[in-house]
Amino acid sequence: MSTASPPEPVQRLAVIGCGLMGGSFALALRAAGLVRHVVGVARSPEARTRAAARGVADEATDDPAAAARGADVVLLAVPVAATEATLRALAPALADDTLLMDVGSTKADVVAAARAALDARRLARFVPAHPIAGKEKAGVEHACADLYRGAPVILTPLPQTAADAQRRARTLWQALGARVHAMSPHEHDAALAAVSHLPHLLAFAAMHALAQQPDGGRFLALAGPGFRDFTRIAASDPEVWRDILHANAAEVRAQAAAFRAALDAFEAALDEPARLQRLIEAASRARRAWAPAGAPPSP
């Protein structure tokens, strides 16, 4: 989806965290001709060198405040647990009209961090965002300009978020080909616990359960495409998912309880073929009726 007219170009973009998500945002803006200068922030000299080599950043630093100074758009792309400390570090450098966004996978904790770290003026320019896109491999070397094309991006603005900041955030993401939605932080966290956070937890648990069995290696050698597809997300970044699951623990527990009840029902039906088939058929119908974002329904 695109806007009727192109958004105002970003004169200076500060990407706080030059990894997959932040790097892809910068590359996508470059590809769209919507950014003039990019300053990237990364902790290690190696990461800063890679960001420059990939064309993500025109200059790189390890100082969030230095990057944010003079920026009209700042994108926070750090682990969610680092949000408050990072915002405190860069807040004094933000101009009155700087658009501030993040790409965190949880939102209630990010909003709480922003309320703790930002004054009212800067809080009004903060538009929390979650692009539902990514890869199993992290790092700026995996960043790409089309990561967000066709992807849902959820905005969770605060009641005090300025209307013009919301408009600019929406038009920028739409210009990158994203499909933008808006909801409250609580609605976001409940929904993502169901469709992302719990599935990751289950994939991690399934791989862990198999690996802990004495014959796990032998069993794994016989695994085929179904197992590969089911456990693909278990290869995701451990640090990132530790923070996400911890931050959204209450909603993940609620979804785990619903899953446990469903698993109990399936297990109880293992000795009742007709009942087992009905449960499988209901799940199969629901899966066939579902269409991933941007895709037609399954036949």
N, C-alpha and C positions, 0 to 999 in steps of 0.2 A: 504494500500500500504506500502511496506517496501523497504528499500534500499538494494543494493546488498550485502553490508557488514555493520555490526553494526557501529554506530557512536562512536567516542571516548567517553568513560565514563566521566561524570562530576565529578570532584574531590570535589568541594565545590559549592553547589547551594545556592544562596541567594534568597528567595522568599519574596519579599517586598509586604506584604498583604496576610496574611494566611486566605483567605476565600475559597469560592467554586472553583474559577478558579485557583488560585495559589496553593491551597492545592491539587487539582486534578492533576496538573502538577507534583508536587513532588511525589505523590503516584504513578502516571503512570511511572515516571522514576525509582522509586524503584521496581515496578513490573517488569520492563524490565531489571533490573540489571544494570542500567546506571547512578547511582549516588552513591557516597561514603558517603557524608555528606551534610546535609541540615540545613541551618540556616533560621528560619522563623522570620518575622517581623510582629508584631501586636500591636495595640495601647493599648489594655486592658490586664491586667494580666489574666483575664478569657479566652480570646481568645488564649493567648500564652499557657495556660495550656491545652486547648482543642487541639491545634495543636500538642503538644507533645503526648497527650493521643491517638490521632488518628494515630500516626506514621508519621505524615506529616513532623515534624521537629525534628532533633536530639538536637537542642538547639534553644531557642527563645529569642528575644530581642525586645525592642521598638525603637532601634537605627538603621536606614537604613545604615549608614556609617559603623557601626561595623559589620553588616551582610555582606556587600559587600566587606569588606577588605579581600583579599585573595581568593575571589570567582572567578572561571573561567566562571561561568554563573550566571547572575542576571536576574530574572524575576520580572518585575514590574506589580503588580496586584492590583492597587489602583484605586479609582474612577478617571475618566479622568480629572476632575477638579483639582485633586491633583498632576497631573503628573509633572508640572514644579517644584513645591516646593520640591517634593520627589527627583527628579533628581538632583536638586541643593544640597540637603542634602547628597546624596550618591556619587556624582561625584568625589570628592577628593579621595575616597577610591578605585576607579576602577583601576585595573591594565591595562597595555598597551594592553593586549590581551583578556581582559574580554569581553565575549559576553553579550550584554545587549538587552533584549527584553521586550515588554509589551504585554498585552492582551486586550487593550482597544477596545471598540466597535465603536469608531470613530478614524479617523487617521489623518486628516488634522490638527486638534488642537493638537494632540499628537506630530506630527512632528514639529509644531511651538514651542511647549514647549521644545522639545529636542534641537532645534536650539538655543533657548534662554538660556538654562541651561548648555549645554555641549560645550566644546571646540572642535576643529576640530579632534583631535586625538580620543577623546571618541565618537564623533558623528560618526566616521567611523566604530565603533564597534556596533552601534545601528541598530537593525533590528526590526522595528515595526511589530507587528503581531496581528491578530484578529482570534482566534479560534471561529467558529460559533457553539457553544455548550453551554449548561447551563441548569439550572433548575429554577423553580419559587422560590425556597427556597434558600436563600443565606447562607453563613457561612461555616466554615471549617467542621462542623459536617455533612454536606451534600456532602463533597468532595468524589470522587471515582476514582479509578485507570483507569476505562474504559470510562471516560467522553468524551475523545477526539477520541476514536476509531471510525473510519468511518466518522468523522466530517471534514468539510472543514476548513482549516486554511489559511487565506489570509495574505501574507507577502507584506508589502509596503516599500521596501528598498528605501533609499535616493540615489541620484546620487553618493554621496561620500561614501556610505556604502561599506566596504571592501568585496571583493569577497569571501574570506575564512569565514568571519562572516556570509554571506548569506548562504554558503554551510552548515556550522555547524547548523545554525538555521533550515534549511530545513531538514537535516538528523535527527535532534533530534525530530522534530514534526512527521516526517514519521515513526520513530521508535516507536512512541506512537500510530500508526495506523491511523494518520490523513492524509487527502488528501490535499496537499499543492498547493496553487495557488499564483501567484504574480500579482500585479497591482499597479497603482499609488494611492496615498492617495485620490485624488479627485475621481477617478473611484470607489474606495472602498466606499466612503461616499455617492456617488450618488446611487450606487447599494443597499447599506444597508438601505438607507432611504426608498427605494421602497419596499423591501422585509422583513424588520424588524422594522425599526423605525416608519414608518407610521402605520403599523398594530398594534403596541403597542399603539400608540396615539389613534387610532380608538377604541381599546378595552377599554382603560381608559375612553374615551369620552362616549362610549355606557353604561358602568356601571354608570358613573356619571349622564347621562341623565335619566336613569331608577331610580336611587336612589333619584333624586330630584323631582320625580313625587309623588303627594299625594298617589296614589295607587301603587307606585313602589314595596313596600314589598309584596303586594298581587299578583302583576304580577309575581314577582320573584319566588314566591312559586309554580307557574305553569310551570316554565322553565324546559326544558328537555335537552337531550344530545347535540342538536344543539347549544343551547345557552351556555351550558357548554364548548363546544369545541371552540366556537367563542370568548368567553371572558376569556379563561384560562389564557392568558398572562396578563390580567388585575391584576392578583395577584402578579405580579413581584415586585421586590424591588423598592420602590418609590425613594430613594436617588439615586440609580444607574440610573434609567430611567429619573429622572430630569436632571442629568448631560448629559446623552447621547442626549436627545432631545434638550437641550439648546445648546450643542456643535455643533450639526449638523442642526441647525435651518433653514438655508437657503435651504439645500437639502430637509428637511422635508416639508417646505412650498411649494417647487416646486411639490413634490409628492401629497401634500394635494390639490393643485390646480387641478392636473390631476384627483384625486379622486372626487373632487367636481363637475367637469365637467361630469364625468361618472354618479355620483349620480343624477345630474340634468337631464341627459338623461333618466335614469330609472324612475325618478319621473314623467317626462313629458309623459312617455309611460304608466303610470298606467291606463289611460282611453282608451288605444289602445291595446287590447290583442295581436293582431298579431305582432305589433312592440315590445311589451314587451317580447313576446316569443322569437323573434329573438335575442334580447339583452341577454336574459338568456341563450339561446342555445350557443351563441358565448362565453360567460363566462364559461359555462359548458364544452365546447370542450377544451378551454384553460386549464382548471383545470385538465381534464382527461389526457391531453397530457403531463402535467408536472409530473416529478418524483422527489421527495425529494432526497437530496444528499444521494447516496448509496442505493437507492431503485429503483425497476423496475417501469416502467410507470403503472398507474392505468389501469385496464381492461376497 
